[in-house]
Amino acid sequence: MTDLPHYPLYIAGEFTAGAKGQVMDSINPATGDVWATFDCAAAADIDRAVAAAQAALDAPEWRDMTATARGRLLYRLADLIAENADELGRIETTDSGKLAAETTAQTGYVADYYRYYAGLADKVEGAVLPIDKPDMHVFTQRLPIGVVAAVVPWNAQMFLAATKLAPALAAGCCVILKASEIAPAPMIAFARLLDKVGFPKGVVSVVTGNAENCAIPLTRHPGVDRIAFTGGPDTARHVVRNSAENFAVTTLELGGKSPILVFDDADLDAAANGLIAGNFGASGQSCVAGTRGLVHRPIFDQLVAAITEKAQGLVVGDPHDPATHLGPLCTRAQVEVIEKTLATAKAQGAQIAFGGARASAGAHYMQPTLILCNSPEVETLKVEMFGPVMSLLPFDSEEEAITLANDSDFGLGSGVFTQNVARAHRVSRRIRSGITWVNTYRAISPIAPFGGFNQSGYGREAGAEAILDYTRTKTTWINTSEAPMSNPFVMR
């Protein structure tokens, strides 16, 4: 055990053990073995991180740093991320089971998020107001909102951290990044890069730990001004309740049960690839997974055949192997949820076209699975399973497809496959989701806003406007008249 990598907390510019001395094991999902250990934060650690962030906000090193200089620090961080993408990807793959090909590529691309907001840092402007009082000069400024609690789950950690950290730092905030206690090693490794950049102490801290000792004390802390949360709806409800203690401005990026609509004029090969990307990419462990495939009845059998043929070539195995298409699921609990949900679906009359069982590679592995559904009430069309399970349901008309697409508590992503441009515009507009991909799936960019409707949360991440969500508007009135105030008992 002593030879295993150990990942401490990063608080106020120092790598440190937790106040309670709690150490947890991190499991390699590909083997089921402990591969690393990490320290867990306690309430006292959260107090220290928040105090350090508040002190940094008031210290001239950060408070008086120009926006252009903040941008330079983010450019430096972006370069370090790009230089260390292979190592960060390796750590994330070992810790979470995601494919190394994806973790490395995604980490490299995440550098562009920091570059994007580095460029925006000195583009946040106030305004001089054409006020209706000629003796007053009135202007607005966008000031940092304050201390930010950024909470990220274990999947897509570098990406989800960037969508919060980059705009927050560009705006001049201080951030406490809370990593999931499931597979937190990449975030602590990332903290080593943050430590090299030159941010003043306390501007960024990185912690992990369970809900009681870490997440709850952080999200309800009176010193936190803003919460940016990515995770599940159940946890989000607790976060919202916690925010009632500090009135922190809160945004939520939650789960999804995204529909992918395939019409009879679609390119079948492209549609099959889109459904495979939306369901088997990242082994289905994605909040935008397109797990509700809605297919025009005339092409239903053809599309099933195309997907089945492509699935025969998928390799389930070691996530570090470049030949692997699907690695393990992050936790054994996910496998058990999938097995239970599949059993319910079969009892409801759904048919398993292929897969449906654990893969031989190990306890955390699931076969890529295709479910043919006889009703929109089939359990696999309702439950977010976070695994490689694709469900297909036929529809007969465009109107029915839209109705089925919107028959969900979620509304994060969606896909439309059609060669009819008018239909693409018409249908995508009516689907209640924050993102719609047409004739593609799972594309991201720092330029494009990301977020959902309904129980997929509220607020948007990425895009130019996201930086404004980390600011507050301050209005300043300057009396330019030399005359004394007239009647002090009458509001001007």
Secondary structure, 3 states (H helix, E strand, C coil): CCCCCEECEEECCEEECCCCCCEEEEEECCCCEEEEEEECCCHHHHHHHHHHHHHHHHCHHHHCCCHHHHHHHHHHHHHHHHHCHHHHHHHHHHHHCCCHHHHHHHHHHHHHHHHHHHHHHHHCCCEECCCCCCCEEEEEEEEECCEEEEECCCCCHHHHHHHHHHHHHHCCCEEEEEECCCCCHHHHHHHHHHHHHCCCCCCEEEEECCHHHHHHHHHCCCCCCEEEEECCHHHHHHHHHHHCCCCCEEEEECCCCCEEEECCCCCHHHHHHHHHHHHHHHHHCCCCCCCEEEEEHHHHHHHHHHHHHHHCCCCECCCCCCCCCECCCCCHHHHHHHHHHHHHHHHCCCEEEECCCECCCCCCCECCEEEECCCCCCHHHCCCCCCCEEEEEEECCHHHHHHHHCCCCCCCCCEEECCCHHHHHHHHHHCCCCCCEECCCCCCCCCCCECCCHHHEECCECCHHHHHHHEEEEEEEEECCCCCCCCCCCCC
